[in-house]
Amino acid sequence: MDYRKNNLRRDYKRSRKRCTPFLRQHAYERRGIAVHFNRLDNPLSHFVSFLFLFFTGNLEIRIMQTFVPSGKNLEQTRNWFIIDADGKTVGRLATIAARLLMGKNKTTYTPFLDIGDHVVIINAEKVVFTGNKLKDKVYRHHTGWPGGLKEVTAEKMMQRHPERVLESAIRGMLPKNKLGRKMGKKLKVYVGADHPHQAQRPEMLP
């Protein structure tokens, strides 16, 4: 009797590795041994696994593939957009331009490729700062010499070089690496409504 129990315990351990509960119960019933699995008998059990196999005459296997751009001939696929900065907030305008430069508006966006478009901004002197940023915001740069830290307020920057305000805001939203610097070269900011990119036929954005 002990020998039979040992064989039953050994067969049960082997069957758990390569059989489903249905097949294990069927194997013991063939030997005339009544074995009940509580997990199957319990109607409230949520951990019972079922295996269903369907076989049809025409078997069709579909594989989902992820499309990754090759990175070749990207310049031929770029579009040109023009944005009028008249009366628009600096930060809100910068987010739109940065999104176009990175190409995040496209379904083929790839983080390690520059698939963005060219962006032309006109009327840069007519952008608007919210709150007290016009007087409180400070732009800093260093000349490289000892004690060469320079500070310029946003109000003076708008008077001297208004295009640099948008360039600084947009490039601050791009990646801080070679790819980001390459994306920043597709940005063109101009004071006034004239720009030298009429031949590219840029699309006007609202």
Residue pairs with C-beta under 8 A, 6 or more apart in sequence:
8 33
11 27
12 24
15 23
15 24
15 27
16 24
19 27
20 49
20 51
21 37
21 39
21 40
21 48
21 49
24 35
24 37
25 35
25 36
25 37
25 40
28 34
28 35
29 35
39 45
39 47
39 48
40 48
67 108
68 110
69 108
69 110
69 113
69 115
71 113
74 113
74 114
74 115
77 115
78 116
78 117
78 118
78 186
79 117
79 118
79 203
80 117
80 118
80 120
80 197
80 200
80 201
80 202
80 203
81 100
81 117
81 118
81 119
81 120
81 202
81 203
81 204
81 205
82 119
82 120
82 121
82 122
82 195
82 197
82 202
82 203
82 204
82 205
83 93
83 96
83 97
83 119
83 120
83 121
83 122
83 205
84 122
84 123
84 193
84 204
85 93
85 121
85 122
85 123
85 124
85 126
85 127
85 166
86 123
86 126
87 126
87 128
88 127
88 128
89 127
89 128
89 129
89 130
90 127
90 128
90 129
90 133
90 165
90 166
90 169
91 130
91 169
93 121
93 127
93 166
93 169
94 166
94 169
94 170
94 172
94 173
95 173
96 205
97 119
97 121
97 166
97 170
97 187
98 170
98 173
98 174
99 105
100 116
100 117
100 119
101 116
101 117
101 119
101 170
101 174
101 183
101 184
101 186
101 187
102 109
102 116
102 174
102 175
102 183
103 109
103 110
103 113
103 114
103 115
103 116
103 117
106 115
108 115
109 115
112 179
114 179
114 182
114 183
116 183
116 186
117 186
118 186
118 187
118 188
118 197
118 200
118 202
119 186
119 187
119 188
120 188
120 190
120 195
120 197
120 202
121 166
121 187
121 188
121 189
121 190
122 190
122 192
122 193
122 194
122 195
123 191
123 192
123 193
124 162
124 163
124 165
124 166
124 189
124 190
124 191
125 158
125 162
125 191
125 192
127 158
127 162
127 165
127 166
129 137
129 154
133 154
134 153
134 154
134 155
134 158
135 153
135 154
135 155
136 153
136 154
137 153
137 154
138 151
138 152
138 153
138 154
139 151
139 152
139 153
139 154
139 157
139 164
139 168
140 149
140 150
140 151
140 152
141 149
141 150
142 148
142 149
142 150
143 149
143 150
152 160
154 165
157 164
157 165
158 165
162 191
163 189
163 190
163 191
166 189
167 184
167 187
167 189
170 184
170 187
171 180
171 184
171 187
174 180
174 181
174 183
174 184
175 183
188 195
188 197
